[in-house]
Amino acid sequence: MGTALVYHEDMTATRLLWDDPECEIERPERLTAALDRLRQRGLEQRCLRLSAREASEEELGLVHSPEYVSLVRETQVLGKEELQALSGQFDAIYFHPSTFHCARLAAGAGLQLVDAVLTGAVQNGLALVRPPGHHSQRAAANGFCVFNNVAIAAAHAKQKHGLHRILVVDWDVHHGQGIQYLFEDDPSVLYFSWHRYEHGRFWPFLRESDADAVGRGQGLGFTVNLPWNQVGMGNADYVAAFLHLLLPLAFEGGYHLESLAESVCMTVQTLLGDPAPPLSGPMVPCQSALESIRSARAAQAPHWKSLQLQDVTTVPMSPSSHSPEGRPPPLLPGGPVCKAAASAPSSLLDQPCLCPAPSVRTAVALTAPDITLVLPPDVIQQEGSALREETEAWARPHESLAREEALTALGKLLYLLDGMLDGQVNSGIAATPASAAAATLDVAVRRGLSHGAQRLLCVALGQLDRPPDLAHDGRSLWLNIRGKEAAALSMFHVSTPLPVMTGGFLSCILGLVLPLAYGFQPDLVLVALGPGHGLQGPHAALLAAMLRGLAGGRVLALLEEDSTPQLAGILARVLNGEAPPSLGPSSVASPEDVQALMYLRGQLEPQWKMLQCHPHLVA
């Protein structure tokens, strides 16, 4: 299918005709700068270009009153003084003779994109529009916004396509109060906004922009506001908000021209399936961000089971079910791990490790061709292998790698891994005999750390224990998802049972795995599905897709040779940028899964600030 880009040159026509310092920043260059940057990066050429159409007045009427639509239509024949006088009746607005045409194009672009996605013509897309829309209300223009483009698109998706659950994520420095007002009593639209608030001292200066505005009537819990009360929020603050507020709810139910252009480019690259670049700066949310996230979670908890299960103040544990001899495992007793982690969590985390742009997005290394394996056209099946002598040297410490089939698989894995470390391949899948899975993973970890990876994340599912002689130097984070015990053996070695319910799996990924992973900031990710991993294809795909946001998408998945071709195919598609399949009907986490998760969070929270977004836990 691909990615659509919806645009129309006429949307640059409207401009300010008089002096107004408040409104002069809303100008045609906001659109042209973004489009020029897309062209410079070669991104426009990779998209399906669609020319925006005008929304009809009937479509505008899905959210706006007839009287307001008529008022805006009449601006086409007004003179400069009349336009200025009318503009003065609204907050931060200017009208132009072309406003009605431009605003209908902006709304129509959203409708056109909704239709293209929901009819299967494209996978996703971006509507590049002007004027903006999220401040516009039923009968009022506001904040440069004339018609509420996103609200019209959501109402259209409900009316024409029969959608019953729509998520609107509003990422802007200002609160989109217009969308909130239009859907605050509608449970079919979940509106999420993060915005600068400063305790009500930032425009639009509204009490209802705070975290405790959660909707009304049947829409209680379907308005989610995350107000930032301090300026300068960084990557860590937004990642924390994603993991601890937006994604749990989503799964359960710009004026600076340079930065605007860059933001549009990154959005299109993501929609096209390109890997995200590594995030800069340490992944340590600031205290103000943590307070805002906690306030929003507290306001939403009465309405969302996923938050109710996690936001508890006491975690009763039966220690005998989580550690030998009835004692909780020691956490960071002061040994080498503690010393390496002294700088929260390590001085290694202060600077990102940037990866070169790869020539191959995804490669698959199999020991023997499988005619039933279906791969996307641009995923390559790797033929090469590491030198025999080198492969044997790496295999020598492991008896299970002595057999010919294991040695062959190891050679292919080393060749693939070297391609990733050299920047020639972005992500990959390798296979190994089940009997050699643990040894192969051990070699992959050591090879990665010795050949360029500064920080390596290993997510091991099944019977794959951390090698006891692997250095405790803070360069590797080992997460075991298997077995019967929840144990924080150190800051960098965590084990948790595999949740039995889909809700528990999501809680584990969002509430533990991803916060630790983003806090660690790896530049290489290994995902190993070993013997007895117990993970279904859609769950494995979701895990891989979410880990792809790390390390510039440099993810290597290690599978058993007898894994189904369907599993290898689905992982290849996800690592290549496709969306993971549905997990099926939603379910809540079991009490046992919640208990294990809260126990581990309580143990690890003091060392990992990315976990400190829930009420304080007592284990």
PETALIN-V588594 format. One record per helix or strand of 2 or more residues. SS is the DSSP state (A for helix, B for strand). FROM is the first residue (numbers start at 1). TO is the last residue. If there is no record, write none. Layout:
# PETALIN-V588594
ss = (SS	SS)
from = (FROM	FROM)
to = (TO	TO)
This chain:
# PETALIN-V588594
ss = (B	A	A	A	B	A	A	A	A	B	A	B	A	B	A	A	A	B	A	A	A	A	A	A	A	A	B	B	A	A	A	B	A	B	B	B	B	A	B	A	A	B	A	A	A)
from = (3	9	29	44	48	57	66	80	99	124	149	166	177	189	198	207	217	223	235	257	287	305	319	324	336	347	360	380	388	399	404	425	434	456	476	487	493	502	524	537	551	555	565	591	609)
to = (7	12	40	46	51	60	77	87	118	127	161	171	183	196	200	209	219	228	252	271	301	310	321	326	340	350	365	381	395	401	421	432	450	461	481	490	496	520	529	547	553	560	575	604	611)
